[in-house]
Amino acid sequence: MAGVILHHALRNALIPAVTIIALDFASLISGAVITETVFAWPGIGRLFIESMDGRDYPVLMGLMMIGSVSLVLASLLADIAYSVLDPRIRYD
């Protein structure tokens, strides 16, 4: 019974969870901006806010590039996890 649940039910149930985790990655990054600003912690979020205040556009573009690349990588990892969890999903 446990083998059936682990092999069939859990793999199918993990597909929506992988989707939510991958989509919440952007919220995690934007939450870091707010948290680092409120508590004055050094980090990428605080650097982003300070660069906006100082109109340092090259730093802003670099941070936006880091954020967008990390979001694309999270989506790629979610797609790879889909194909591992459900063998019916194929990318040709």
MDTraj code that builds the backbone (N, CA, C; nanometers):
import mdtraj as md
import numpy as np

residues = "MET ALA GLY VAL ILE LEU HIS HIS ALA LEU ARG ASN ALA LEU ILE PRO ALA VAL THR ILE ILE ALA LEU ASP PHE ALA SER LEU ILE SER GLY ALA VAL ILE THR GLU THR VAL PHE ALA TRP PRO GLY ILE GLY ARG LEU PHE ILE GLU SER MET ASP GLY ARG ASP TYR PRO VAL LEU MET GLY LEU MET MET ILE GLY SER VAL SER LEU VAL LEU ALA SER LEU LEU ALA ASP ILE ALA TYR SER VAL LEU ASP PRO ARG ILE ARG TYR ASP".split()
xyz = np.array([
    [0.0825, -0.1196, 0.0000],
    [0.0000, 0.0000, 0.0000],
    [0.0870, 0.1260, 0.0000],
    [0.1896, 0.1276, 0.0841],
    [0.2764, 0.2454, 0.0903],
    [0.3527, 0.2641, -0.0397],
    [0.3894, 0.1551, -0.1026],
    [0.4601, 0.1647, -0.2306],
    [0.3739, 0.2261, -0.3387],
    [0.2470, 0.1909, -0.3394],
    [0.1546, 0.2480, -0.4376],
    [0.1385, 0.3972, -0.4148],
    [0.1256, 0.4363, -0.2902],
    [0.1098, 0.5789, -0.2598],
    [0.2349, 0.6561, -0.2984],
    [0.3520, 0.6042, -0.2641],
    [0.4758, 0.6748, -0.2959],
    [0.5017, 0.6794, -0.4458],
    [0.4746, 0.5696, -0.5134],
    [0.5090, 0.5636, -0.6558],
    [0.4086, 0.6384, -0.7437],
    [0.2814, 0.6229, -0.7172],
    [0.1801, 0.6796, -0.8060],
    [0.1228, 0.8116, -0.7539],
    [0.0751, 0.8129, -0.6341],
    [0.0034, 0.9309, -0.5841],
    [0.0981, 1.0467, -0.5540],
    [0.2083, 1.0196, -0.4887],
    [0.2983, 1.1283, -0.4493],
    [0.3605, 1.1963, -0.5701],
    [0.3978, 1.1202, -0.6709],
    [0.4586, 1.1810, -0.7892],
    [0.3595, 1.2719, -0.8608],
    [0.2342, 1.2307, -0.8682],
    [0.1339, 1.3150, -0.9326],
    [0.0973, 1.4350, -0.8461],
    [0.1034, 1.4185, -0.7161],
    [0.0698, 1.5292, -0.6266],
    [0.1813, 1.6336, -0.6202],
    [0.3029, 1.5974, -0.6535],
    [0.4140, 1.6920, -0.6467],
    [0.4177, 1.7894, -0.7636],
    [0.3496, 1.7590, -0.8727],
    [0.3545, 1.8468, -0.9898],
    [0.2989, 1.9861, -0.9590],
    [0.1815, 2.0006, -0.8962],
    [0.1359, 2.1362, -0.8614],
    [0.2254, 2.2038, -0.7575],
    [0.2830, 2.1251, -0.6677],
    [0.3719, 2.1840, -0.5668],
    [0.4969, 2.2419, -0.6320],
    [0.5513, 2.1731, -0.7312],
    [0.6684, 2.2238, -0.8025],
    [0.6336, 2.3530, -0.8748],
    [0.5148, 2.3606, -0.9316],
    [0.4702, 2.4819, -0.9996],
    [0.4630, 2.6001, -0.9029],
    [0.4028, 2.5790, -0.7879],
    [0.3892, 2.6870, -0.6902],
    [0.5248, 2.7318, -0.6381],
    [0.6135, 2.6386, -0.6117],
    [0.7461, 2.6730, -0.5609],
    [0.8238, 2.7537, -0.6639],
    [0.8175, 2.7139, -0.7898],
    [0.8903, 2.7862, -0.8942],
    [0.8338, 2.9269, -0.9144],
    [0.7011, 2.9409, -0.9073],
    [0.6418, 3.0728, -0.9265],
    [0.6619, 3.1630, -0.8051],
    [0.6739, 3.1053, -0.6875],
    [0.6956, 3.1856, -0.5669],
    [0.8403, 3.2320, -0.5526],
    [0.9275, 3.1878, -0.6402],
    [1.0669, 3.2295, -0.6329],
    [1.0799, 3.3803, -0.6541],
    [1.0001, 3.4362, -0.7431],
    [1.0031, 3.5819, -0.7658],
    [0.9549, 3.6575, -0.6429],
    [0.8559, 3.6041, -0.5744],
    [0.8081, 3.6674, -0.4512],
    [0.9142, 3.6633, -0.3427],
    [0.9917, 3.5588, -0.3415],
    [1.0994, 3.5470, -0.2435],
    [1.2043, 3.6550, -0.2641],
    [1.2377, 3.6817, -0.3877],
    [1.3372, 3.7851, -0.4171],
    [1.2830, 3.9236, -0.3833],
    [1.1578, 3.9511, -0.4193],
    [1.1018, 4.0824, -0.3882],
    [1.0814, 4.0993, -0.2381],
    [1.0533, 3.9915, -0.1665],
    [1.0432, 3.9981, -0.0205],
    [1.1762, 4.0296, 0.0430],
    [1.2851, 3.9837, -0.0191],
    [1.4182, 4.0154, 0.0326],
    [1.4470, 4.1641, 0.0223],
    [1.3971, 4.2273, -0.0826],
    [1.4167, 4.3720, -0.0979],
    [1.3498, 4.4460, 0.0168],
    [1.2281, 4.4080, 0.0492],
    [1.1551, 4.4748, 0.1573],
    [1.2189, 4.4467, 0.2926],
    [1.2539, 4.3211, 0.3179],
    [1.3122, 4.2836, 0.4463],
    [1.4464, 4.3518, 0.4694],
    [1.5303, 4.3530, 0.3676],
    [1.6617, 4.4158, 0.3836],
    [1.6506, 4.5669, 0.4001],
    [1.5504, 4.6271, 0.3406],
    [1.5325, 4.7706, 0.3556],
    [1.4797, 4.8055, 0.4945],
    [1.3829, 4.7298, 0.5429],
    [1.3231, 4.7595, 0.6728],
    [1.4224, 4.7375, 0.7855],
    [1.4963, 4.6263, 0.7825],
    [1.5879, 4.5943, 0.8918],
    [1.7306, 4.6416, 0.8684],
    [1.7546, 4.7128, 0.7588],
    [1.8860, 4.7685, 0.7252],
    [1.9936, 4.6605, 0.7200],
    [1.9580, 4.5452, 0.6641],
    [2.0550, 4.4379, 0.6441],
    [2.1254, 4.4593, 0.5108],
    [2.2550, 4.4332, 0.5051],
    [2.3220, 4.4447, 0.3757],
    [2.2863, 4.3258, 0.2864],
    [2.2613, 4.3541, 0.1616],
    [2.2261, 4.2486, 0.0678],
    [2.1864, 4.3068, -0.0665],
    [2.1414, 4.2194, -0.1553],
    [2.1054, 4.2624, -0.2896],
    [1.9841, 4.3551, -0.2876],
    [1.8890, 4.3272, -0.2008],
    [1.7707, 4.4117, -0.1935],
    [1.8024, 4.5534, -0.1511],
    [1.8854, 4.5652, -0.0518],
    [1.9239, 4.6991, -0.0055],
    [2.0083, 4.7705, -0.1107],
    [2.0959, 4.6956, -0.1779],
    [2.1748, 4.7549, -0.2857],
    [2.0845, 4.8056, -0.3970],
    [1.9777, 4.7334, -0.4249],
    [1.8829, 4.7749, -0.5273],
    [1.8169, 4.9070, -0.4901],
    [1.7713, 4.9182, -0.3656],
    [1.7060, 5.0421, -0.3202],
    [1.8044, 5.1584, -0.3197],
    [1.9260, 5.1354, -0.2710],
    [2.0262, 5.2428, -0.2688],
    [2.0653, 5.2851, -0.4095],
    [2.0683, 5.1908, -0.5029],
    [2.0991, 5.2256, -0.6416],
    [1.9857, 5.3054, -0.7051],
    [1.8623, 5.2751, -0.6661],
    [1.7500, 5.3542, -0.7156],
    [1.7563, 5.4966, -0.6622],
    [1.7892, 5.5107, -0.5339],
    [1.7994, 5.6444, -0.4756],
    [1.9127, 5.7243, -0.5388],
    [2.0240, 5.6584, -0.5678],
    [2.1396, 5.7255, -0.6256],
    [2.1385, 5.7310, -0.7770],
    [2.0355, 5.6764, -0.8402],
    [2.0239, 5.6710, -0.9858],
    [2.1474, 5.6083, -1.0501],
    [2.1895, 5.4972, -0.9924],
    [2.3035, 5.4232, -1.0455],
    [2.2494, 5.3167, -1.1408],
    [2.2298, 5.3551, -1.2648],
    [2.1618, 5.2700, -1.3612],
    [2.2386, 5.1431, -1.3989],
    [2.3716, 5.1462, -1.4101],
    [2.4407, 5.0203, -1.4408],
    [2.4227, 4.9139, -1.3317],
    [2.4230, 4.9548, -1.2067],
    [2.4014, 4.8587, -1.0980],
    [2.2585, 4.8065, -1.1023],
    [2.1629, 4.8948, -1.1284],
    [2.0231, 4.8523, -1.1396],
    [2.0042, 4.7524, -1.2529],
    [2.0672, 4.7789, -1.3670],
    [2.0550, 4.6848, -1.4791],
    [2.1184, 4.5514, -1.4463],
    [2.2309, 4.5534, -1.3756],
    [2.2950, 4.4285, -1.3358],
    [2.2102, 4.3488, -1.2380],
    [2.1496, 4.4175, -1.1423],
    [2.0635, 4.3483, -1.0460],
    [1.9370, 4.2949, -1.1125],
    [1.8825, 4.3700, -1.2067],
    [1.7668, 4.3200, -1.2807],
    [1.8041, 4.1992, -1.3650],
    [1.9243, 4.1989, -1.4205],
    [1.9696, 4.0838, -1.4981],
    [1.9868, 3.9614, -1.4089],
    [2.0413, 3.9809, -1.2909],
    [2.0565, 3.8693, -1.1965],
    [1.9200, 3.8143, -1.1573],
    [1.8260, 3.9020, -1.1298],
    [1.6916, 3.8584, -1.0935],
    [1.6210, 3.7847, -1.2058],
    [1.6330, 3.8356, -1.3265],
    [1.5647, 3.7709, -1.4389],
    [1.6288, 3.6376, -1.4751],
    [1.7601, 3.6283, -1.4684],
    [1.8276, 3.5011, -1.4964],
    [1.7927, 3.3977, -1.3897],
    [1.7854, 3.4395, -1.2648],
    [1.7500, 3.3436, -1.1599],
    [1.6057, 3.2972, -1.1745],
    [1.5172, 3.3846, -1.2208],
    [1.3782, 3.3444, -1.2439],
    [1.3676, 3.2471, -1.3612],
    [1.4437, 3.2706, -1.4664],
    [1.4440, 3.1786, -1.5800],
    [1.5021, 3.0439, -1.5386],
    [1.6064, 3.0440, -1.4573],
    [1.6643, 2.9176, -1.4099],
    [1.5670, 2.8418, -1.3197],
    [1.4901, 2.9139, -1.2381],
    [1.3895, 2.8474, -1.1547],
    [1.2823, 2.7831, -1.2411],
    [1.2429, 2.8495, -1.3473],
    [1.1443, 2.7916, -1.4392],
    [1.2019, 2.6705, -1.5121],
    [1.3282, 2.6772, -1.5500],
    [1.3925, 2.5634, -1.6155],
    [1.4011, 2.4442, -1.5219],
    [1.4371, 2.4682, -1.3965],
    [1.4428, 2.3591, -1.3000],
    [1.3045, 2.3001, -1.2738],
    [1.2011, 2.3833, -1.2764],
    [1.0651, 2.3321, -1.2605],
    [1.0272, 2.2438, -1.3786],
    [1.0650, 2.2844, -1.4996],
    [1.0345, 2.2019, -1.6173],
    [1.1087, 2.0693, -1.6129],
    [1.2318, 2.0721, -1.5671],
    [1.3074, 1.9469, -1.5538],
    [1.2444, 1.8580, -1.4476],
    [1.1993, 1.9186, -1.3389],
    [1.1333, 1.8402, -1.2343],
    [1.0024, 1.7804, -1.2844],
    [0.9304, 1.8524, -1.3720],
    [0.8082, 1.7970, -1.4311],
    [0.8387, 1.6680, -1.5064],
    [0.9435, 1.6715, -1.5881],
    [0.9741, 1.5530, -1.6680],
    [1.0238, 1.4374, -1.5827],
    [1.0851, 1.4662, -1.4697],
    [1.1293, 1.3594, -1.3790],
    [1.0101, 1.3010, -1.3044],
    [0.9196, 1.3860, -1.2588],
    [0.8051, 1.3389, -1.1811],
    [0.7006, 1.2679, -1.2662],
    [0.6778, 1.3147, -1.3879],
    [0.5741, 1.2567, -1.4723],
    [0.6361, 1.2169, -1.6061],
    [0.6569, 1.0888, -1.6290],
    [0.7219, 1.0472, -1.7544],
    [0.6367, 1.0724, -1.8786],
    [0.5085, 1.1038, -1.8623],
    [0.4256, 1.1364, -1.9786],
    [0.4606, 1.2712, -2.0379],
    [0.5222, 1.3579, -1.9581],
    [0.5625, 1.4905, -2.0062],
    [0.6952, 1.4758, -2.0780],
    [0.6958, 1.5142, -2.2054],
    [0.8178, 1.5038, -2.2853],
    [0.8453, 1.6372, -2.3526],
    [0.9703, 1.6734, -2.3600],
    [1.0124, 1.7932, -2.4316],
    [1.0973, 1.7486, -2.5492],
    [1.0427, 1.7645, -2.6685],
    [1.1141, 1.7205, -2.7887],
    [1.1901, 1.8333, -2.8520],
])
top = md.Topology()
chain = top.add_chain()
for i, resn in enumerate(residues, 1):
    res = top.add_residue(resn, chain, resSeq=i)
    for name in ("N", "CA", "C"):
        top.add_atom(name, md.element.get_by_symbol(name[0]), res)
traj = md.Trajectory(xyz[None], top)
